[in-house]
C-alpha cells in the first residue's frame, strides 16, 4: 500500500496539474500527467513482479515517477528521462517531498541518446513522452530489456496517429504479447514471453 506521505503529494499534484493545464496555453508548460486510474493500473501491473529496474521516458513534474518509485522492488531503482531541465527540477522537489528521491535517477537530455548509454537489464519501460520517436527508442531498448520485461505506453487512444508507429513496432515483436487497455488516454501493455509465439 502506498503510504500517507506519498498519497498526500500525489493528490496535491493531481489538483495542481489539472489547474495548471487548464490555464496554460503553452503546451511546453503543461504537465500532462497520467490520470489516476492509469497510474493505479500501472502500479497493479508492476508491483507484484516486483521489478528491480524501471525506465521512464518523460518525467514531467514527477507525478508518474512517484507512482513508479513507490512500486519498484526493495533496493530497486527508477531511471527517468526528460529534456526539460525546469520540469526535472520540479520532479526532484516532488520526489523529495514524497520521500522517494533516493530510489530515482533523473536524467536530462534527448531520450534516444540517453537510452543508448543506459545499462541493462531493464525490467519495466514506460513511454510517456514524444510518441513519434518512440519506435526508435524501443529499438534501442530491446537488447537491454530483461527476459520477462513489461513495456508500457500512454496516450494510445488520445493520440492514435502519433503513436501508430510505436504500436506497429511493438506488435511486430514475436516475443511480446500486446494489448491496449481503455483506461485514461489509453494504455499499451506489452510483456515479453519466456517462449516466443510462432505463426500458425
Secondary structure by P-SEA (a helix, b strand, c coil): cccaaaaaaaaaaaaaaaaaaacccccccccccccaaaaaaaaaacccccccbbbbcccccaaaaaaaaacccccbbbbbbbccaaaaaaaaaaaaaacccccbbbbbccaaaaaaaccccccbbbbcccccaaaaaaaaaccccccbbbbbbcccccccccaaaaaaaaaacccbbbbbbccccbbbbbbbbccccccc
